[in-house]
Amino acid sequence: MADEIIVLITASRQEEAALIGKTLVNERLAACVNIVSDVRSIFTWEGKVQDDSETLLIVKSRIPLLDQVTIRVKSLHSYTVPEIIALPIIGGSADYLKWLRGATRT
């Protein structure tokens, strides 16, 4: 079974997103991180509906690294409860997925 995943993380600012992304790639917890600016997020926090602009990180990683990714993101993140959601990659370019496995820790 394939163990490649996409991890979605939101951050309050581009600078915070860049720090998280660079750290995950430098530490080989992720092969690649895309940063998408100006994502509008509507959510409930502390009993109130919030409508905020955030930055989205799309992280390519592997299941065995998810706990380490989560710990590292929480250590760098400004939110009390950061969004860290992992989704399986069910298919894709064999060459890309091979590169992803090779670019992350074993």
QUIKADA-V630706 format. One record per residue. N is the residue number from 0. OMEGA is omega as a letter, one per 20 degrees, with the letter a starting at -180 (999 if undefined). NEAR is the number of other ideal C-beta (glycine too) atoms within 12 Angstrom. D_FIRST is the distance of its C-alpha to the first C-alpha in Angstrom with 2 decimals. Layout:
# QUIKADA-V630706
n:N omega:OMEGA near:NEAR d_first:D_FIRST
n:N omega:OMEGA near:NEAR d_first:D_FIRST
This chain:
# QUIKADA-V630706
n:0 omega:r near:9 d_first:0.00
n:1 omega:a near:17 d_first:3.80
n:2 omega:r near:20 d_first:6.45
n:3 omega:a near:35 d_first:9.40
n:4 omega:r near:34 d_first:11.98
n:5 omega:r near:30 d_first:15.56
n:6 omega:r near:40 d_first:18.08
n:7 omega:a near:29 d_first:21.39
n:8 omega:r near:43 d_first:24.47
n:9 omega:r near:37 d_first:28.09
n:10 omega:a near:35 d_first:31.04
n:11 omega:a near:26 d_first:34.78
n:12 omega:r near:21 d_first:35.74
n:13 omega:a near:21 d_first:34.56
n:14 omega:r near:16 d_first:35.65
n:15 omega:r near:25 d_first:33.49
n:16 omega:r near:36 d_first:30.46
n:17 omega:r near:21 d_first:31.20
n:18 omega:r near:26 d_first:31.57
n:19 omega:a near:41 d_first:28.23
n:20 omega:r near:36 d_first:26.48
n:21 omega:r near:21 d_first:28.24
n:22 omega:a near:27 d_first:27.59
n:23 omega:r near:41 d_first:23.81
n:24 omega:r near:27 d_first:23.75
n:25 omega:a near:19 d_first:26.40
n:26 omega:r near:24 d_first:24.59
n:27 omega:r near:24 d_first:21.29
n:28 omega:r near:36 d_first:19.62
n:29 omega:r near:37 d_first:19.06
n:30 omega:a near:33 d_first:19.04
n:31 omega:r near:25 d_first:21.18
n:32 omega:r near:35 d_first:23.07
n:33 omega:r near:23 d_first:24.97
n:34 omega:a near:30 d_first:28.02
n:35 omega:a near:22 d_first:29.52
n:36 omega:r near:18 d_first:33.10
n:37 omega:r near:15 d_first:35.15
n:38 omega:r near:25 d_first:32.64
n:39 omega:a near:15 d_first:34.67
n:40 omega:r near:22 d_first:33.31
n:41 omega:a near:14 d_first:34.96
n:42 omega:r near:18 d_first:34.10
n:43 omega:r near:12 d_first:35.85
n:44 omega:r near:15 d_first:36.66
n:45 omega:r near:9 d_first:39.16
n:46 omega:a near:7 d_first:40.36
n:47 omega:r near:10 d_first:41.12
n:48 omega:r near:11 d_first:39.52
n:49 omega:r near:17 d_first:38.87
n:50 omega:a near:13 d_first:38.76
n:51 omega:r near:21 d_first:37.81
n:52 omega:r near:18 d_first:36.77
n:53 omega:r near:30 d_first:33.68
n:54 omega:a near:34 d_first:31.47
n:55 omega:r near:29 d_first:27.75
n:56 omega:r near:42 d_first:25.19
n:57 omega:a near:29 d_first:21.93
n:58 omega:r near:43 d_first:19.79
n:59 omega:a near:35 d_first:16.75
n:60 omega:a near:42 d_first:14.86
n:61 omega:a near:33 d_first:11.74
n:62 omega:a near:23 d_first:10.95
n:63 omega:a near:19 d_first:12.55
n:64 omega:a near:31 d_first:15.58
n:65 omega:r near:29 d_first:16.20
n:66 omega:r near:18 d_first:18.84
n:67 omega:r near:24 d_first:20.60
n:68 omega:a near:41 d_first:20.60
n:69 omega:r near:27 d_first:22.11
n:70 omega:a near:18 d_first:24.72
n:71 omega:r near:31 d_first:25.69
n:72 omega:r near:39 d_first:26.10
n:73 omega:a near:20 d_first:28.20
n:74 omega:a near:17 d_first:30.36
n:75 omega:a near:29 d_first:31.21
n:76 omega:r near:30 d_first:31.41
n:77 omega:a near:20 d_first:34.73
n:78 omega:r near:25 d_first:33.51
n:79 omega:a near:10 d_first:33.76
n:80 omega:a near:16 d_first:30.57
n:81 omega:r near:28 d_first:28.56
n:82 omega:r near:29 d_first:25.97
n:83 omega:a near:31 d_first:22.51
n:84 omega:r near:20 d_first:19.87
n:85 omega:r near:27 d_first:16.15
n:86 omega:r near:18 d_first:14.37
n:87 omega:r near:20 d_first:10.78
n:88 omega:a near:26 d_first:10.83
n:89 omega:r near:12 d_first:9.70
n:90 omega:r near:10 d_first:11.14
n:91 omega:r near:18 d_first:13.90
n:92 omega:r near:11 d_first:15.74
n:93 omega:r near:13 d_first:13.83
n:94 omega:r near:10 d_first:16.70
n:95 omega:a near:17 d_first:16.50
n:96 omega:r near:25 d_first:12.84
n:97 omega:r near:15 d_first:13.72
n:98 omega:r near:16 d_first:16.82
n:99 omega:r near:31 d_first:15.20
n:100 omega:a near:26 d_first:13.22
n:101 omega:a near:15 d_first:16.56
n:102 omega:r near:25 d_first:18.70
n:103 omega:r near:33 d_first:17.28
n:104 omega:r near:22 d_first:17.84
n:105 omega:999 near:10 d_first:15.82
